[in-house]
Amino acid sequence: MLSAGIHEIVLVVKNISEAVTFYRDVVGLVLRTEPTDEWASFATISLEHPQWLGLRRGTLLFEEYSPRPAGARFGPVHFALQALEPTPDGFLERARNAGLRVHGPQVWDNRLKGRSYYCYDPDDNLFEYWFPDRSRREPGGA
């Protein structure tokens, strides 16, 4: 293995404030620093663990070197986070309170074993929250 994991994912967003509200209040992530009008950064595990979700309004670093034409360089993505919460109840309530439509559950009964719930963030990125089945640990797992 050549990687220690994903260090950072950066999403291009239209409105930092709206995106911060979604990822802080619905998903439950913790801001690393106070957001600005151009940037916000969240810890996806903990403030001490270097795996971040960045939100950027405008262009990304080195975007001008993209082989794709301006206006077609970036678009919505699908990404998933593993939930620490043992059940999806808290997430589903926060999403309902925010007026979001949640899709799922998608039940995974292969090596992942668990349930995923999906919703779109304010910038049309498909966010997946995966809730592992903690009652069905892999042999030798913690």
C-alpha positions as CSV (number, residue, x, y, z in Angstrom):
1,M,0.0,0.0,0.0
2,L,1.4,3.4,-1.0
3,S,-1.1,5.6,0.7
4,A,-2.0,6.3,4.4
5,G,-5.5,7.3,3.3
6,I,-7.3,10.3,1.9
7,H,-5.8,13.5,3.3
8,E,-8.3,16.0,1.9
9,I,-11.3,16.3,-0.5
10,V,-12.1,19.8,-1.7
11,L,-15.5,20.6,-3.1
12,V,-16.2,23.7,-5.2
13,V,-19.3,25.3,-3.8
14,K,-21.5,28.3,-4.7
15,N,-22.1,29.6,-1.2
16,I,-19.8,28.8,1.7
17,S,-22.3,29.6,4.4
18,E,-25.0,27.2,3.0
19,A,-22.4,24.5,2.5
20,V,-21.1,25.0,6.1
21,T,-24.6,24.7,7.5
22,F,-25.1,21.4,5.7
23,Y,-21.8,19.8,6.7
24,R,-21.8,21.1,10.2
25,D,-25.5,20.9,11.2
26,V,-26.7,17.9,9.1
27,V,-23.7,15.8,8.7
28,G,-22.2,16.7,12.1
29,L,-18.6,17.6,11.0
30,V,-16.5,19.9,13.1
31,L,-15.0,23.1,11.6
32,R,-11.2,23.2,11.8
33,T,-11.2,27.0,11.7
34,E,-13.7,29.9,11.2
35,P,-14.9,29.8,7.6
36,T,-14.3,32.8,5.3
37,D,-16.4,33.8,2.3
38,E,-14.0,31.7,0.1
39,W,-13.0,28.7,2.3
40,A,-14.1,26.3,5.0
41,S,-12.4,23.2,6.3
42,F,-13.9,20.3,8.4
43,A,-12.3,17.5,10.2
44,T,-13.9,14.2,9.0
45,I,-12.6,12.1,11.9
46,S,-11.2,14.5,14.6
47,L,-9.3,17.7,14.8
48,E,-6.1,15.7,15.6
49,H,-6.5,13.3,12.6
50,P,-5.5,14.8,9.3
51,Q,-8.4,13.9,7.1
52,W,-10.3,17.0,5.9
53,L,-13.2,18.1,3.8
54,G,-12.6,21.5,2.3
55,L,-15.2,23.8,0.8
56,R,-13.9,26.3,-1.8
57,R,-15.9,29.1,-3.5
58,G,-14.4,30.1,-6.8
59,T,-11.5,28.3,-8.4
60,L,-9.1,25.6,-7.0
61,L,-5.4,25.8,-7.0
62,F,-3.9,25.2,-10.4
63,E,-7.3,25.1,-12.0
64,E,-6.0,27.0,-15.0
65,Y,-3.9,24.0,-16.0
66,S,-6.9,21.6,-16.2
67,P,-7.2,19.8,-19.6
68,R,-10.9,20.5,-19.5
69,P,-12.4,23.8,-20.7
70,A,-13.4,26.6,-18.3
71,G,-16.9,25.9,-17.0
72,A,-16.5,22.2,-17.4
73,R,-13.6,21.5,-15.1
74,F,-15.5,20.5,-12.0
75,G,-18.9,19.3,-11.2
76,P,-20.9,17.4,-8.6
77,V,-19.3,14.4,-7.0
78,H,-20.4,11.4,-4.9
79,F,-18.4,10.7,-1.8
80,A,-19.1,8.7,1.4
81,L,-18.2,9.1,5.0
82,Q,-18.4,6.4,7.6
83,A,-20.6,7.4,10.5
84,L,-19.5,7.2,14.1
85,E,-23.0,7.2,15.3
86,P,-24.2,3.6,15.9
87,T,-27.6,4.2,14.1
88,P,-28.7,6.6,11.5
89,D,-31.5,8.1,13.7
90,G,-29.6,11.3,14.5
91,F,-28.6,12.0,10.9
92,L,-32.0,11.3,9.6
93,E,-33.6,13.7,12.1
94,R,-31.1,16.4,11.3
95,A,-31.7,15.9,7.6
96,R,-35.5,16.0,8.1
97,N,-35.2,19.2,10.2
98,A,-33.2,20.7,7.4
99,G,-35.9,19.8,4.8
100,L,-33.7,17.4,2.9
101,R,-34.8,14.3,1.0
102,V,-32.8,11.3,2.1
103,H,-32.6,8.3,-0.1
104,G,-32.1,4.8,1.2
105,P,-31.2,2.8,3.0
106,Q,-29.0,0.9,0.6
107,V,-28.2,-2.3,2.5
108,W,-24.7,-3.6,1.9
109,D,-24.3,-7.3,2.7
110,N,-20.9,-7.9,1.2
111,R,-17.6,-7.1,2.8
112,L,-18.9,-3.6,3.8
113,K,-21.9,-4.9,5.8
114,G,-24.1,-2.0,6.8
115,R,-26.5,0.6,5.5
116,S,-26.0,3.8,3.5
117,Y,-28.2,6.9,3.3
118,Y,-27.8,9.5,0.6
119,C,-28.8,13.1,0.1
120,Y,-27.7,16.0,-2.0
121,D,-25.8,18.9,-0.5
122,P,-26.6,22.5,-1.6
123,D,-24.2,22.2,-4.5
124,D,-25.7,18.9,-5.9
125,N,-22.9,16.7,-4.5
126,L,-24.3,13.3,-3.6
127,F,-23.3,12.7,0.1
128,E,-23.4,9.2,1.4
129,Y,-23.4,8.3,5.1
130,W,-22.4,4.7,5.6
131,F,-23.4,3.1,8.9
132,P,-21.4,-0.1,9.4
133,D,-23.2,-3.1,10.9
134,R,-21.3,-3.2,14.2
135,S,-22.9,-6.5,15.2
136,R,-21.2,-8.3,12.2
137,R,-17.5,-7.7,12.6
138,E,-15.0,-9.2,10.3
139,P,-12.9,-12.0,11.8
140,G,-9.9,-10.5,13.6
141,G,-11.5,-7.0,13.5
142,A,-11.7,-4.7,16.4
